[in-house]
Amino acid sequence: MKHISLDNDWRYKYRVTTDDATTGASIAAAGLSGLQAWFSLTRGGATINAGLTKNMVELSDTPGTYTAVVDGDVLRTYLAALDGQVIWEVFGDGLNVYTSVNRRVKMVREL
């Protein structure tokens, strides 16, 4: 399980694929819009705070990979009270959840 270190910024990053209609092969799902990531207290749940919800942008040099950054100050503001607890990083389109990954909140990075 990855830790969310509150003394750093956090980068949401997801690679999205789809099946090619002709070959059935898995290919990068480039050019999508409306994708978001957020932190939740429950798997697939609502955001802890709107400041933790970010609109994802596609990396120009890596089609199908979407990313956004939450500033460390924002993390500390909304997650400091959850130090040591497990929360969920959620990725979806605002209506549908595509995946949820558990993360442990830590005040400082552990080496």
PyMOL commands that set and color helices and strands:
alter all, ss='L'
color gray80, all
select helices_A, chain A and resi 50-52+72-82
alter helices_A, ss='H'
color red, helices_A
select strands_A, chain A and resi 3-5+10-15+17-19+26-28+36-40+54-55+57-58+65-70+86-92+97-106
alter strands_A, ss='S'
color yellow, strands_A
deselect
rebuild
show_as cartoon
